[in-house]
């Protein structure tokens, strides 16, 4: 009781009326009590079969307890075989609905909205107990040193594409049946939809490759199928990259595609603005804009390259393929004074890295926009809100503290290095 009283006292002593963060906001029929939403983060808190545990529920609940207005879940897999990282949740079967519904209900008890993000890693699948061919499925056949563990990504057949569309649609139905407040579909992070959108990855010669409209076709069919399952009244958002920057991080991707600009850069912001316009025509309710191709990547994950963590990750997966073995060998054999400057090419912390992109999507498309990237400084957060933003989506690792505590920082203070926030802009 004393702790809660102190939290309330802090909350009301922060001059909250001076901050736009504490104004209510609405997207479609979703009402948010303030403008702070926890972004899509997660941990390995599910069973190996993808069923969420009480640890998952309590992790999400902890954020809801401390005044955050909404939560976007970690990416939940729609495919029964591909789940990456392992011990992340699945929604590939009806048996996953009930445990996830309990977590959703626990969050909503604190007047906190819960949006479930669904996706499929495709050929970028990072981990598995044992190697399996399904983890290599992608838009096209190619070699990618950095992303995925298989030696090669392998092009999906038309039948496999139809199955993927159905998997997204059924997962969308399950999202609604959990009692969640909204659905977000991942079309970024280098996952399967992004592998079709990106012209440097997608080299198909059928109706799912070539032109922008053809590369967009998979996402379009997924949206239409999902909407048919959840109804017109249920909010659907899309996580989309502003631009791909295929040349980052430093990587080896073969074969080389032509024109070279497609292989080297991928989609530009003009390409993705075109996709966003198509998404608006399809009735999408908001856009979640990040940057770059793949996870992690220096445009979408501002900061230095996580060498110790990547070494540990590569070592844990070196048994899965020859590529995975050589990748782990190189990271362990190269001295760190050489590895660090090479691995950090293109990496570095950039405040509000995608604020300008989010502003363009907001102004040119006219949908609510959530923008990822590097909001730590209170001055930057406040100025971004005043100029263009309407919501903030925050990873909030310091979830044991109420959000109002952060407003005790001086204007020159920078928050905890992991406490990056996402600004959500709205029309």
N, C-alpha and C positions, 0 to 999 in steps of 0.2 A: 504494500500500500504506500509506504514512504517513497519507494522508487517511482511509482506512478505519479504521486503527487509532485515530486521533483520534476518529472518530465513535463507535466502540465504547466508548472510554474515557469520552466524554461521556455516552453512554447509561447506563453502569453507575454513573456518579457522580451521577446525578440522583435517587437514592433512589426508584427506580421502584416499589418495593413500597408506597410511601405513596400512590400514585396509582391510582385505579380504571381509568384509561385503559389501563393495561398488563395488565389481566386479560383472558384469552381470553373469547370470546363465540360463541354459535351461533344462527343463524336457520335453522330447518328442518334441511337437511343441510349448510348452509354454516358452516364453522368459521373464525372470525377469530382471529388470533393475539393481537390486542389490540383496543382499542375505538376506534381511529382509522381513519376511512374518508374518502378524498378525495371531495368532493361533485361534483355534475355541473357541470363547467366545461369549456370547450374553447376552441379558437382556429381560425382559418381555415387548417387544416393538411391539407385534402383537395384533390384535383384538382377542377376545375370540374364533372366528371361525378359527383362524390360518392365516388370511390374514395379510401380513406385512403392517405396517403403514409408514407414513412419518418419524416417529421417528426412525424406523428401518433403513430406507434409509439414514437418516442424521447421525446416529450412525456409519454406515459402511463408509459413505463418509468422515467423519472426519478423520479416519485413513488414507484413500487414499490420502487426501490432504497433508499429512506430510511425503511424500517420501517413504512410505512403498511400497514394490514391489508387494505384493500380499496379499490376505485375504482369509482365510478359514472360511466359515460361521459357526454359531452355528448349532447343529444337527437339521435338519429340518425333521419333521415326515412324513413318507410315509403312515401312517395309519390314517383314518378319525376319529377314535374314541380315539386313544391313542395319546395324546400330553402332554408331561411333560418336564419341568414345563408348567403350563397353560400360555397362552399369548405368547407361542413360535410359530414359523411359521410351516405351513404344506405345503406339495406338493402332497396331496392325491386327487386332482381334478384339471382339467384344468383351473378353475377360479382363481387359485392362481398364474398362470404363469405371467400374465400381471403386477400385482403390484410388484412381485419379480424382474421381468425384468427391471423395472424402477430403482430399487436399484442397480442392476448389472451394468446398463448403467452409473449410477452416479459415481460408483467406477471406472469403466474403463476409464472415461473421464480424469482421472489423471494418465494414463498409469500404472494402477494398475490391476493385474490379480485377478479374483474372482473365487474361487473354492467352490462349494456348497457341504456341507456334509449332507448326508441323513442317517436316522436310524429309529429304532422302539424300544421303551423302553420295550415292552412286559411286563412280570411280575414285572419288576422293575419300572413300572409307579408310579411316586411319588405323583401325585395330580389329583384331579378331582372335579368338582362341587358337584357331587353325585356319590356314588359307582356304578361301572358297571363291569359286569363279564369279558368284553373284556380286562380290565386292568390287569387281572390275568394270561393271556396266556403266557406260557413258554414252554421250552423243556419237562419238567417233572413236576409232582405234588410234591410240597414240602412246608415246612414252612420256611420263612426267616424273622427274626425279623427286620433286619436293612433296607433291600431294598424292596420297594414297599409298598403299603398301604393295599392290600387285605390280609385276614387271611391266605390264601394259594395261591401259584402259581399253575396253573392247566395246565396239558399237552395239547398241541395243537393236534388236529386231523390231519390226512393226508390232508383233504380238506382245513383246516386252514393254513397248511404249503404252499400248492399250492397258496392260496390267498395271503399270505405274499410275496412269490416270485414274483407274478404278481404285487403287490403293489410297490415293489422295482424297478421292471423293468419300470413301468409306471412313477414312480417318476424320474427315470434316464432320460427317454425321456423328461419329463418336464424341468429337469435341462438344457438339451441342448437347449430346446426351449426358455428358459429365456435369452439365449445369454451368459451364464456363460462360463468360460474358461476351467473348468474341474469339475470332480465329485469325491467325496470321500465317501466311504461307511463305516459306523461305525460297526466294528466287535469287539469292546471292550466296556469299561465302564459298563459291566454287562448288556448290552442291548440284544435284542432277539437273535442276531447271536452269541454273546458271551455265552448266556445261552445254546446254542447248542454245542459250541466248548468246554466248560468247563466240564470235566468228573465228577466233584463234584456236578454239577447241572443236567447234562444230564444223566438220568437213563433209557432212552428209550431202547426197545428191538427190534425195527424195523430198517430199513436201515438208519435212522437218529441218531442212538445211538450205543454205544459200542466202536468200534475201532476208531482210529484217523480219518481214511478216512470216516467212517460213520458220525462222528460228524462234519466233514468238509463239508459234502454233501450240507447242506443248503446254506452255503456261496458260494460254487462252483456253485450251480444252480442259485443263485441270480446274480453272476458275469456274467455267460453266458447269462442270460436273459437281464441284463442291457446292456451288450455289443451289443447284437442284436438290441437294441433300439437306441444306441448312435453312433454306427459305430466304426470302428477300429482306426480312426484318433483322437478320443476324449479321452483325458487323464483321466484315472481312477486310483485312489489310494485307499488303504485300511488302516483304522485305526485298529491296532492290538496290543494286550497286549503282552509284552515280556515274562511275567510269571504272573500267577494268584494270588498267595499268598492268597488263600481262607481264611486263618486263621486271616487275617487282613481286615477290622477293627474287633475289638472284637464283636462277633455276635453269635446268636443261629440259626443254620440251621439244620433242621430235614426233613427226616430221615438221619441217618448216612449212608454214602455210602461206599462200599467196592470195591477195596482195599482202606484202610484208607488214603493212600497217595493222592488218587484222591479227597476224601472228604476234607482232611485237606489242601492240597496245590493247587489242580487243575492242569492246564497245566504248565509244566516246560518250561524253555527257549528252551530246545531241542525239545519239542513238537511244540512250536511256530515257531522255525526255520524250522521244517518240513512243517508246514502250509505255511510259507513264500515261501518255495521252490515250493510248489504247486501253490501258487498265481503267482509266476513268470512264471510257465508253462502256466497259464491261460492268460498271457499277461498283467498283472497288471503293471502300469507304475511307481508307487512309493509306499513305505510303510510309514505309520505314526505310529511310535512305542511309546506306553506308557507303563504303568505298573500297575499291580493289577487288581482286579475284583470289579466292582461296582463304582458308583459315588455318593458321594465322597469316596475315599479310600486313606490311608496314603502313598501308594507307588506311586500313580498317582497324588496326590495333596499334595506335601511336605509342612509341616507346622504343627501347632497345630490343634487339633480338634476344629471346630467352635461351641462351646457350645451355646452361645447366639443365633446364627443364626439357629441352629438346634432346639432349644427350640421353637423359633418362627415358624419354619416350621412345627414341630410336632403338635403344638397347632392349627395351621391353618387347619390341616387335621385329627384331632382326631375324627371327626364325621363320617369318612368314613368306619371304621370297628372296631371290638373289639380290634384287634391287635394295630391299630393306636391309640385307646384311651389309652390302657395300656402303650404303648410306650411313649406317651405324659405325662401320669401320673408319670411314673418312672423318666423321665427327670426333671419334676418339683418338685417331692417330695424328691428326694435324694439331700442332701446338697451339694453345689458345691465343698467343700473341700474334699468330698468323690468322687463325680461324675467326677471331673476334672482328677485326676490321673488314674481312671479306664478308662474313655472315651479316654484318650490320650495314652493308651497302643499301641505302634507301630507307633505313630505319631511323627513328628519332622522334622525340616528342614534339608535336605541333599542336598548340592550343586551338581548340574549336576547328579541327582539321576539315570538317565537312560543312561548316556553317554556311559558306557561300553557295555550295551546291544545294543545300536544303532550301535556301532562299530562292534559288532559281526554280526549283520544283514547285515551291509554294506559289510563286508569282506567275509562272507559265502554265501550270496545270490546275491550280486552284483547289487541291485537296489538302486535308491536314497531313503534315509531314513530320515524321520522327527522324532526327538526324543523329548518327553516331559520332562520337569522337572527341575526346580530350578536353572536356570542360572541367577544369579544376579550380581556376581562379574565379573568385566571387564577382570581380568587376566584369570579367568577360561574360559570365553567366547572366548578370543583370543587364548588361548592354545588349546582349543577344536577344534576351526576352523583350526588351523595350523596342528594339528595331524590327524584329521579324518573328520571334518565337512566341508560342502560346502554351507550350507544355515542356517539361523536362523529364527525360527518361534516364534513370540513374542506376548503375550497378549496385551501389550501396553496400560495399563489403562491411562497413562498420555498422552492421544492422543491429547491434546491441544498443545503439544510441538513437534517440529520437531525431527526426530530421531537423527540427528547430535548433538543435545543438550546434549544427554547422554554421548557423548565422552568428555565432559568437566569435567567429574568426574575424580578424581585422581585414580590411579591404586588400591588403597586400599579401595576406596569407594564401598559401596553396594547400588544398586538401591532401589527404593521404594519397600517395602516388597511384594506388589502384582505384581510387574513388573517382573514376572518370564518369562524366555524365553525358547523356544524350539529350539534345534539345529537340523538342517536337514543335514544329511550326504548323500554323493552320491558316486557312484562307479566312 
